[in-house]
């Protein structure tokens, strides 16, 4: 689904005993994709982030650059691609 030259961030919270996934390396190579993994965080990190939002020290709503109904998902992606919006929300 990534465009040529696109970036794919792998967040795979998979069970330790089933953490292997099949990957088409030809797609990665020929589409010149960049694969990265996400950095880990702890439960304490998540609690601190939640506290920052709940107490109003961080205005999470300000991070959302637009809300779109599902029927306008194309416009949502266009806004995200254009850089006009840091985050977009698609509401079913």
Backbone atoms as SQL, in Angstrom:
CREATE TABLE atoms (id INTEGER PRIMARY KEY, chain TEXT, resi INTEGER, resn TEXT, atom TEXT, x REAL, y REAL, z REAL);
INSERT INTO atoms VALUES
  (1, 'A', 1, 'UNK', 'N', 0.798, -1.190, 0.000),
  (2, 'A', 1, 'UNK', 'CA', 0.000, 0.000, 0.000),
  (3, 'A', 1, 'UNK', 'C', 0.850, 1.268, 0.000),
  (4, 'A', 2, 'UNK', 'N', 2.097, 1.173, 0.338),
  (5, 'A', 2, 'UNK', 'CA', 2.960, 2.357, 0.360),
  (6, 'A', 2, 'UNK', 'C', 3.335, 2.764, -1.065),
  (7, 'A', 3, 'UNK', 'N', 3.455, 4.056, -1.271),
  (8, 'A', 3, 'UNK', 'CA', 3.852, 4.576, -2.580),
  (9, 'A', 3, 'UNK', 'C', 5.341, 4.323, -2.797),
  (10, 'A', 4, 'UNK', 'N', 5.801, 4.342, -4.050),
  (11, 'A', 4, 'UNK', 'CA', 7.242, 4.229, -4.289),
  (12, 'A', 4, 'UNK', 'C', 7.983, 5.310, -3.492),
  (13, 'A', 5, 'UNK', 'N', 9.046, 4.895, -2.824),
  (14, 'A', 5, 'UNK', 'CA', 9.803, 5.820, -1.994),
  (15, 'A', 5, 'UNK', 'C', 9.153, 6.090, -0.654),
  (16, 'A', 6, 'UNK', 'N', 8.093, 5.357, -0.331),
  (17, 'A', 6, 'UNK', 'CA', 7.345, 5.585, 0.908),
  (18, 'A', 6, 'UNK', 'C', 8.045, 5.041, 2.140),
  (19, 'A', 7, 'UNK', 'N', 7.484, 5.395, 3.259),
  (20, 'A', 7, 'UNK', 'CA', 8.007, 4.936, 4.552),
  (21, 'A', 7, 'UNK', 'C', 6.960, 4.072, 5.237),
  (22, 'A', 8, 'UNK', 'N', 7.411, 2.997, 5.837),
  (23, 'A', 8, 'UNK', 'CA', 6.525, 2.101, 6.565),
  (24, 'A', 8, 'UNK', 'C', 7.084, 1.962, 7.976),
  (25, 'A', 9, 'UNK', 'N', 6.276, 2.330, 8.947),
  (26, 'A', 9, 'UNK', 'CA', 6.681, 2.200, 10.343),
  (27, 'A', 9, 'UNK', 'C', 6.036, 0.945, 10.899),
  (28, 'A', 10, 'UNK', 'N', 6.854, 0.016, 11.334),
  (29, 'A', 10, 'UNK', 'CA', 6.349, -1.253, 11.849),
  (30, 'A', 10, 'UNK', 'C', 6.075, -1.140, 13.343),
  (31, 'A', 11, 'UNK', 'N', 4.826, -1.243, 13.680),
  (32, 'A', 11, 'UNK', 'CA', 4.441, -1.370, 15.083),
  (33, 'A', 11, 'UNK', 'C', 3.723, -2.689, 15.170),
  (34, 'A', 12, 'UNK', 'N', 4.409, -3.652, 15.689),
  (35, 'A', 12, 'UNK', 'CA', 3.850, -4.997, 15.694),
  (36, 'A', 12, 'UNK', 'C', 3.846, -5.545, 17.105),
  (37, 'A', 13, 'UNK', 'N', 2.790, -5.272, 17.801),
  (38, 'A', 13, 'UNK', 'CA', 2.654, -5.802, 19.148),
  (39, 'A', 13, 'UNK', 'C', 2.215, -7.250, 19.086),
  (40, 'A', 14, 'UNK', 'N', 3.079, -8.092, 18.592),
  (41, 'A', 14, 'UNK', 'CA', 2.766, -9.502, 18.419),
  (42, 'A', 14, 'UNK', 'C', 3.279, -10.315, 19.607),
  (43, 'A', 15, 'UNK', 'N', 2.653, -11.450, 19.867),
  (44, 'A', 15, 'UNK', 'CA', 3.153, -12.313, 20.943),
  (45, 'A', 15, 'UNK', 'C', 4.588, -12.744, 20.655),
  (46, 'A', 16, 'UNK', 'N', 5.387, -12.838, 21.679),
  (47, 'A', 16, 'UNK', 'CA', 6.798, -13.198, 21.528),
  (48, 'A', 16, 'UNK', 'C', 6.975, -14.503, 20.754),
  (49, 'A', 17, 'UNK', 'N', 6.077, -15.461, 20.978),
  (50, 'A', 17, 'UNK', 'CA', 6.204, -16.762, 20.320),
  (51, 'A', 17, 'UNK', 'C', 5.673, -16.752, 18.892),
  (52, 'A', 18, 'UNK', 'N', 5.064, -15.654, 18.437),
  (53, 'A', 18, 'UNK', 'CA', 4.539, -15.575, 17.077),
  (54, 'A', 18, 'UNK', 'C', 4.838, -14.206, 16.479),
  (55, 'A', 19, 'UNK', 'N', 6.096, -13.782, 16.593),
  (56, 'A', 19, 'UNK', 'CA', 6.458, -12.435, 16.169),
  (57, 'A', 19, 'UNK', 'C', 7.043, -12.360, 14.760),
  (58, 'A', 20, 'UNK', 'N', 7.102, -13.481, 14.060),
  (59, 'A', 20, 'UNK', 'CA', 7.651, -13.493, 12.712),
  (60, 'A', 20, 'UNK', 'C', 6.540, -13.249, 11.699),
  (61, 'A', 21, 'UNK', 'N', 6.806, -12.338, 10.755),
  (62, 'A', 21, 'UNK', 'CA', 5.843, -12.057, 9.688),
  (63, 'A', 21, 'UNK', 'C', 6.533, -12.230, 8.340),
  (64, 'A', 22, 'UNK', 'N', 5.756, -12.581, 7.323),
  (65, 'A', 22, 'UNK', 'CA', 6.302, -12.729, 5.979),
  (66, 'A', 22, 'UNK', 'C', 6.400, -11.353, 5.337),
  (67, 'A', 23, 'UNK', 'N', 7.500, -11.086, 4.659),
  (68, 'A', 23, 'UNK', 'CA', 7.743, -9.782, 4.048),
  (69, 'A', 23, 'UNK', 'C', 8.235, -9.969, 2.620),
  (70, 'A', 24, 'UNK', 'N', 7.604, -9.281, 1.679),
  (71, 'A', 24, 'UNK', 'CA', 8.026, -9.351, 0.276),
  (72, 'A', 24, 'UNK', 'C', 9.182, -8.369, 0.085),
  (73, 'A', 25, 'UNK', 'N', 10.402, -8.858, 0.171),
  (74, 'A', 25, 'UNK', 'CA', 11.569, -7.991, 0.077),
  (75, 'A', 25, 'UNK', 'C', 11.746, -7.397, -1.312),
  (76, 'A', 26, 'UNK', 'N', 11.191, -8.046, -2.347),
  (77, 'A', 26, 'UNK', 'CA', 11.246, -7.446, -3.685),
  (78, 'A', 26, 'UNK', 'C', 10.464, -6.135, -3.715),
  (79, 'A', 27, 'UNK', 'N', 9.310, -6.104, -3.055),
  (80, 'A', 27, 'UNK', 'CA', 8.544, -4.857, -2.974),
  (81, 'A', 27, 'UNK', 'C', 9.348, -3.770, -2.276),
  (82, 'A', 28, 'UNK', 'N', 9.981, -4.135, -1.181),
  (83, 'A', 28, 'UNK', 'CA', 10.789, -3.159, -0.445),
  (84, 'A', 28, 'UNK', 'C', 11.897, -2.621, -1.342),
  (85, 'A', 29, 'UNK', 'N', 12.561, -3.519, -2.055),
  (86, 'A', 29, 'UNK', 'CA', 13.675, -3.134, -2.916),
  (87, 'A', 29, 'UNK', 'C', 13.225, -2.291, -4.104),
  (88, 'A', 30, 'UNK', 'N', 12.299, -2.814, -4.892),
  (89, 'A', 30, 'UNK', 'CA', 11.936, -2.138, -6.138),
  (90, 'A', 30, 'UNK', 'C', 11.095, -0.882, -5.932),
  (91, 'A', 31, 'UNK', 'N', 10.355, -0.812, -4.837),
  (92, 'A', 31, 'UNK', 'CA', 9.594, 0.411, -4.544),
  (93, 'A', 31, 'UNK', 'C', 10.420, 1.390, -3.705),
  (94, 'A', 32, 'UNK', 'N', 11.662, 0.966, -3.373),
  (95, 'A', 32, 'UNK', 'CA', 12.570, 1.798, -2.579),
  (96, 'A', 32, 'UNK', 'C', 11.907, 2.277, -1.289),
  (97, 'A', 33, 'UNK', 'N', 11.331, 1.316, -0.559),
  (98, 'A', 33, 'UNK', 'CA', 10.639, 1.631, 0.683),
  (99, 'A', 33, 'UNK', 'C', 11.620, 1.723, 1.837),
  (100, 'A', 34, 'UNK', 'N', 11.286, 2.557, 2.788),
  (101, 'A', 34, 'UNK', 'CA', 12.069, 2.678, 4.009),
  (102, 'A', 34, 'UNK', 'C', 11.259, 2.061, 5.141),
  (103, 'A', 35, 'UNK', 'N', 11.794, 1.003, 5.748),
  (104, 'A', 35, 'UNK', 'CA', 11.129, 0.335, 6.863),
  (105, 'A', 35, 'UNK', 'C', 11.801, 0.732, 8.160),
  (106, 'A', 36, 'UNK', 'N', 11.002, 1.142, 9.121),
  (107, 'A', 36, 'UNK', 'CA', 11.546, 1.468, 10.438),
  (108, 'A', 36, 'UNK', 'C', 10.696, 0.812, 11.510),
  (109, 'A', 37, 'UNK', 'N', 11.279, 0.600, 12.645),
  (110, 'A', 37, 'UNK', 'CA', 10.540, 0.099, 13.793),
  (111, 'A', 37, 'UNK', 'C', 10.260, 1.254, 14.742),
  (112, 'A', 38, 'UNK', 'N', 9.241, 1.100, 15.538),
  (113, 'A', 38, 'UNK', 'CA', 8.927, 2.146, 16.502),
  (114, 'A', 38, 'UNK', 'C', 9.756, 1.940, 17.761),
  (115, 'A', 39, 'UNK', 'N', 9.983, 3.032, 18.461),
  (116, 'A', 39, 'UNK', 'CA', 10.714, 2.902, 19.718),
  (117, 'A', 39, 'UNK', 'C', 9.739, 2.473, 20.806),
  (118, 'A', 40, 'UNK', 'N', 10.263, 1.770, 21.750),
  (119, 'A', 40, 'UNK', 'CA', 9.423, 1.263, 22.822),
  (120, 'A', 40, 'UNK', 'C', 9.109, 2.331, 23.850),
  (121, 'A', 41, 'UNK', 'N', 8.060, 2.094, 24.570),
  (122, 'A', 41, 'UNK', 'CA', 7.754, 2.941, 25.712),
  (123, 'A', 41, 'UNK', 'C', 7.216, 2.053, 26.814),
  (124, 'A', 42, 'UNK', 'N', 7.195, 2.591, 27.998),
  (125, 'A', 42, 'UNK', 'CA', 6.742, 1.824, 29.149),
  (126, 'A', 42, 'UNK', 'C', 5.325, 2.230, 29.528),
  (127, 'A', 43, 'UNK', 'N', 4.732, 1.471, 30.400),
  (128, 'A', 43, 'UNK', 'CA', 3.413, 1.821, 30.932),
  (129, 'A', 43, 'UNK', 'C', 3.495, 3.178, 31.630),
  (130, 'A', 44, 'UNK', 'N', 4.604, 3.442, 32.306),
  (131, 'A', 44, 'UNK', 'CA', 4.785, 4.741, 32.972),
  (132, 'A', 44, 'UNK', 'C', 4.827, 5.877, 31.959),
  (133, 'A', 45, 'UNK', 'N', 5.462, 5.656, 30.800),
  (134, 'A', 45, 'UNK', 'CA', 5.483, 6.667, 29.742),
  (135, 'A', 45, 'UNK', 'C', 4.066, 6.985, 29.276),
  (136, 'A', 46, 'UNK', 'N', 3.268, 5.940, 29.072),
  (137, 'A', 46, 'UNK', 'CA', 1.878, 6.129, 28.624),
  (138, 'A', 46, 'UNK', 'C', 1.071, 6.867, 29.684),
  (139, 'A', 47, 'UNK', 'N', 1.268, 6.521, 30.944),
  (140, 'A', 47, 'UNK', 'CA', 0.548, 7.197, 32.037),
  (141, 'A', 47, 'UNK', 'C', 0.932, 8.670, 32.100),
  (142, 'A', 48, 'UNK', 'N', 2.202, 8.969, 31.914),
  (143, 'A', 48, 'UNK', 'CA', 2.650, 10.364, 31.935),
  (144, 'A', 48, 'UNK', 'C', 2.057, 11.149, 30.768),
  (145, 'A', 49, 'UNK', 'N', 2.037, 10.543, 29.584),
  (146, 'A', 49, 'UNK', 'CA', 1.461, 11.199, 28.411),
  (147, 'A', 49, 'UNK', 'C', -0.025, 11.458, 28.619),
  (148, 'A', 50, 'UNK', 'N', -0.730, 10.483, 29.154),
  (149, 'A', 50, 'UNK', 'CA', -2.154, 10.661, 29.432),
  (150, 'A', 50, 'UNK', 'C', -2.375, 11.782, 30.434),
  (151, 'A', 51, 'UNK', 'N', -1.552, 11.835, 31.455),
  (152, 'A', 51, 'UNK', 'CA', -1.662, 12.892, 32.456),
  (153, 'A', 51, 'UNK', 'C', -1.452, 14.271, 31.832),
  (154, 'A', 52, 'UNK', 'N', -0.507, 14.387, 30.918),
  (155, 'A', 52, 'UNK', 'CA', -0.259, 15.664, 30.240),
  (156, 'A', 52, 'UNK', 'C', -1.483, 16.132, 29.462),
  (157, 'A', 53, 'UNK', 'N', -2.182, 15.187, 28.835),
  (158, 'A', 53, 'UNK', 'CA', -3.377, 15.539, 28.062),
  (159, 'A', 53, 'UNK', 'C', -4.541, 15.844, 28.995),
  (160, 'A', 54, 'UNK', 'N', -4.769, 14.975, 29.979),
  (161, 'A', 54, 'UNK', 'CA', -5.914, 15.131, 30.891),
  (162, 'A', 54, 'UNK', 'C', -5.823, 16.420, 31.692),
  (163, 'A', 55, 'UNK', 'N', -4.627, 16.797, 32.108),
  (164, 'A', 55, 'UNK', 'CA', -4.475, 18.017, 32.911),
  (165, 'A', 55, 'UNK', 'C', -4.409, 19.275, 32.063),
  (166, 'A', 56, 'UNK', 'N', -4.438, 19.122, 30.748),
  (167, 'A', 56, 'UNK', 'CA', -4.456, 20.280, 29.867),
  (168, 'A', 56, 'UNK', 'C', -3.095, 20.887, 29.584),
  (169, 'A', 57, 'UNK', 'N', -2.030, 20.246, 30.056),
  (170, 'A', 57, 'UNK', 'CA', -0.696, 20.782, 29.763),
  (171, 'A', 57, 'UNK', 'C', -0.325, 20.587, 28.301),
  (172, 'A', 58, 'UNK', 'N', -0.973, 19.622, 27.662),
  (173, 'A', 58, 'UNK', 'CA', -0.829, 19.429, 26.222),
  (174, 'A', 58, 'UNK', 'C', -2.227, 19.437, 25.626),
  (175, 'A', 59, 'UNK', 'N', -2.427, 20.268, 24.608),
  (176, 'A', 59, 'UNK', 'CA', -3.709, 20.345, 23.931),
  (177, 'A', 59, 'UNK', 'C', -3.696, 19.375, 22.757),
  (178, 'A', 60, 'UNK', 'N', -4.137, 18.142, 22.999),
  (179, 'A', 60, 'UNK', 'CA', -4.103, 17.111, 21.963),
  (180, 'A', 60, 'UNK', 'C', -5.002, 17.474, 20.782),
  (181, 'A', 61, 'UNK', 'N', -6.079, 18.195, 21.031),
  (182, 'A', 61, 'UNK', 'CA', -6.984, 18.581, 19.942),
  (183, 'A', 61, 'UNK', 'C', -6.263, 19.467, 18.926),
  (184, 'A', 62, 'UNK', 'N', -5.284, 20.230, 19.387),
  (185, 'A', 62, 'UNK', 'CA', -4.552, 21.119, 18.482),
  (186, 'A', 62, 'UNK', 'C', -3.702, 20.336, 17.476),
  (187, 'A', 63, 'UNK', 'N', -3.434, 19.075, 17.764),
  (188, 'A', 63, 'UNK', 'CA', -2.645, 18.238, 16.860),
  (189, 'A', 63, 'UNK', 'C', -3.461, 17.745, 15.671),
  (190, 'A', 64, 'UNK', 'N', -4.791, 17.763, 15.796),
  (191, 'A', 64, 'UNK', 'CA', -5.670, 17.269, 14.743),
  (192, 'A', 64, 'UNK', 'C', -5.973, 18.410, 13.782),
  (193, 'A', 65, 'UNK', 'N', -5.530, 18.256, 12.551),
  (194, 'A', 65, 'UNK', 'CA', -5.695, 19.307, 11.557),
  (195, 'A', 65, 'UNK', 'C', -6.995, 19.237, 10.794),
  (196, 'A', 66, 'UNK', 'N', -7.758, 18.182, 10.984),
  (197, 'A', 66, 'UNK', 'CA', -9.037, 18.076, 10.303),
  (198, 'A', 66, 'UNK', 'C', -9.763, 16.802, 10.665),
  (199, 'A', 67, 'UNK', 'N', -11.074, 16.879, 10.599),
  (200, 'A', 67, 'UNK', 'CA', -11.940, 15.714, 10.822),
  (201, 'A', 67, 'UNK', 'C', -12.786, 15.535, 9.571),
  (202, 'A', 68, 'UNK', 'N', -12.877, 14.312, 9.104),
  (203, 'A', 68, 'UNK', 'CA', -13.573, 14.026, 7.858),
  (204, 'A', 68, 'UNK', 'C', -14.520, 12.851, 8.047),
  (205, 'A', 69, 'UNK', 'N', -15.705, 12.924, 7.436),
  (206, 'A', 69, 'UNK', 'CA', -16.565, 11.731, 7.442),
  (207, 'A', 69, 'UNK', 'C', -15.956, 10.676, 6.522),
  (208, 'A', 70, 'UNK', 'N', -16.330, 9.439, 6.741),
  (209, 'A', 70, 'UNK', 'CA', -15.776, 8.341, 5.952),
  (210, 'A', 70, 'UNK', 'C', -15.964, 8.565, 4.458),
  (211, 'A', 71, 'UNK', 'N', -17.065, 9.188, 4.078),
  (212, 'A', 71, 'UNK', 'CA', -17.316, 9.441, 2.653),
  (213, 'A', 71, 'UNK', 'C', -16.281, 10.379, 2.032),
  (214, 'A', 72, 'UNK', 'N', -15.541, 11.124, 2.869),
  (215, 'A', 72, 'UNK', 'CA', -14.525, 12.060, 2.373),
  (216, 'A', 72, 'UNK', 'C', -13.105, 11.612, 2.712),
  (217, 'A', 73, 'UNK', 'N', -12.908, 10.295, 2.789),
  (218, 'A', 73, 'UNK', 'CA', -11.606, 9.761, 3.171),
  (219, 'A', 73, 'UNK', 'C', -10.512, 10.213, 2.200),
  (220, 'A', 74, 'UNK', 'N', -10.849, 10.374, 0.922),
  (221, 'A', 74, 'UNK', 'CA', -9.866, 10.856, -0.055),
  (222, 'A', 74, 'UNK', 'C', -9.362, 12.240, 0.295),
  (223, 'A', 75, 'UNK', 'N', -10.259, 13.116, 0.730),
  (224, 'A', 75, 'UNK', 'CA', -9.869, 14.469, 1.135),
  (225, 'A', 75, 'UNK', 'C', -9.005, 14.421, 2.394),
  (226, 'A', 76, 'UNK', 'N', -9.298, 13.479, 3.286),
  (227, 'A', 76, 'UNK', 'CA', -8.500, 13.333, 4.506),
  (228, 'A', 76, 'UNK', 'C', -7.067, 12.946, 4.160),
  (229, 'A', 77, 'UNK', 'N', -6.916, 11.973, 3.256),
  (230, 'A', 77, 'UNK', 'CA', -5.577, 11.560, 2.845),
  (231, 'A', 77, 'UNK', 'C', -4.857, 12.687, 2.112),
  (232, 'A', 78, 'UNK', 'N', -5.592, 13.432, 1.299),
  (233, 'A', 78, 'UNK', 'CA', -4.983, 14.550, 0.578),
  (234, 'A', 78, 'UNK', 'C', -4.463, 15.600, 1.552),
  (235, 'A', 79, 'UNK', 'N', -5.219, 15.888, 2.594),
  (236, 'A', 79, 'UNK', 'CA', -4.787, 16.868, 3.604),
  (237, 'A', 79, 'UNK', 'C', -3.538, 16.368, 4.323),
  (238, 'A', 80, 'UNK', 'N', -3.515, 15.088, 4.648),
  (239, 'A', 80, 'UNK', 'CA', -2.349, 14.523, 5.334),
  (240, 'A', 80, 'UNK', 'C', -1.125, 14.550, 4.429),
  (241, 'A', 81, 'UNK', 'N', -1.299, 14.161, 3.167),
  (242, 'A', 81, 'UNK', 'CA', -0.177, 14.150, 2.221),
  (243, 'A', 81, 'UNK', 'C', 0.371, 15.547, 1.959),
  (244, 'A', 82, 'UNK', 'N', -0.498, 16.524, 1.934),
  (245, 'A', 82, 'UNK', 'CA', -0.087, 17.882, 1.569),
  (246, 'A', 82, 'UNK', 'C', 0.732, 18.563, 2.653),
  (247, 'A', 83, 'UNK', 'N', 0.655, 18.039, 3.872),
  (248, 'A', 83, 'UNK', 'CA', 1.359, 18.686, 4.974),
  (249, 'A', 83, 'UNK', 'C', 0.539, 19.779, 5.644),
  (250, 'A', 84, 'UNK', 'N', -0.692, 20.000, 5.175),
  (251, 'A', 84, 'UNK', 'CA', -1.554, 21.019, 5.795),
  (252, 'A', 84, 'UNK', 'C', -2.027, 20.589, 7.168),
  (253, 'A', 85, 'UNK', 'N', -1.992, 19.282, 7.438),
  (254, 'A', 85, 'UNK', 'CA', -2.493, 18.760, 8.708),
  (255, 'A', 85, 'UNK', 'C', -1.479, 17.785, 9.284),
  (256, 'A', 86, 'UNK', 'N', -1.174, 17.941, 10.568),
  (257, 'A', 86, 'UNK', 'CA', -0.271, 17.001, 11.226),
  (258, 'A', 86, 'UNK', 'C', -0.953, 15.646, 11.371),
  (259, 'A', 87, 'UNK', 'N', -2.200, 15.665, 11.827),
  (260, 'A', 87, 'UNK', 'CA', -3.002, 14.460, 11.986),
  (261, 'A', 87, 'UNK', 'C', -4.390, 14.737, 11.435),
  (262, 'A', 88, 'UNK', 'N', -5.012, 13.717, 10.862),
  (263, 'A', 88, 'UNK', 'CA', -6.398, 13.823, 10.434),
  (264, 'A', 88, 'UNK', 'C', -7.187, 12.688, 11.062),
  (265, 'A', 89, 'UNK', 'N', -8.461, 12.926, 11.291),
  (266, 'A', 89, 'UNK', 'CA', -9.338, 11.920, 11.853),
  (267, 'A', 89, 'UNK', 'C', -10.415, 11.605, 10.821),
  (268, 'A', 90, 'UNK', 'N', -10.613, 10.316, 10.573),
  (269, 'A', 90, 'UNK', 'CA', -11.696, 9.868, 9.702),
  (270, 'A', 90, 'UNK', 'C', -12.734, 9.232, 10.609),
  (271, 'A', 91, 'UNK', 'N', -13.924, 9.806, 10.591),
  (272, 'A', 91, 'UNK', 'CA', -14.994, 9.342, 11.478),
  (273, 'A', 91, 'UNK', 'C', -16.012, 8.523, 10.698),
  (274, 'A', 92, 'UNK', 'N', -16.210, 7.253, 11.099),
  (275, 'A', 92, 'UNK', 'CA', -17.190, 6.413, 10.379),
  (276, 'A', 92, 'UNK', 'C', -18.610, 6.889, 10.629);
